[in-house]
Amino acid sequence: MKYSVGDLVKIVKSSGDGDSYDEPGLIVRVYESTPKIFLYNEEENRRWLEDEDIGPGTVYDIIYNGVVEEAVLAEWISPWTE
């Protein structure tokens, strides 16, 4: 799914069961880049992405609980619905 700046989204938990965190996140930027699972460890991020066979593509910066989460993949978020 493609999101736009201003969209509210849920962050999907990494447990793999499709569950998400309760608080919404706000899309603040959409761009093409390599996703970041480890924001401050480029080597580990590169290894993890290679292991998961994930490459560059559309990513999102999201404000979540007052912090900007950078380079989030669309599969790591879902639309916010109340």
N, C-alpha and C positions, 0 to 999 in steps of 0.2 A: 504494500500500500504506500502511496505517496502522500507525504504530509507537507504542510505549508507553515511558514512563520505565523505564529499566533495560535496554532492548534494546541489543544490540551490532549495529553497522551498519558497512558499508564506505562510504567516500567515493568517489563516482564521479569519475574524471578528466574534465576539461573537453574532452578531445580528441575526444569524440563517438563513440569506438569501443567504449564500454561497459566499458572497463578501469577498475580501481579501485586505490586505494592499499592497501598490504599491511597496515597497522596498523588495528585496529578502533577505532571511535568508540563512545561510550556516550551514549544519549539521556538527557538530564537534565531536559528541559522540553518540553512540547507545548502549543502555543497558537495562536490566530488572530492573524495579523499580515501585514505585507508582507515578503516575502523580502529578505534582504540579501546581495548579492554583493560590495559594497564597504562594509565595516563603518563606515568613518569618512569617507565621501564621499556624503552624501545626494543631492546633485545628480546625480552620475554614476550612483548606484544607481537613481534615478528614471528617468533617461534609458534605461539599459540595460533595465530592466523594461518600459518602454513599447515599446522596440524589439522585445522578445521577446514582447510582449502577455501579460505575467504580472502578475496582480493579487494582492490579499490572499487569504489562505487559511490552511490549517494549515501551520505551520512548526515546526521542532525546534531546540532548543539542544543541541549535542553537545560532549562533551569529547573532543578529539582531540589526541594528543601533548601533553597537559598544558594545552591552551588551549581555552577555550570558543568554539566557532563558533556564532554567533547566527543565528537565523531562516533555517535551512536548509530548502529545499523537499524533499519526499519524492522527487522525480525526481533529486535530486542525491545520493541515498544508496541502498543496497541492503542486504538482510539479510546478516548475518555468518554464514557457514557455514564449517566447517573441513573 
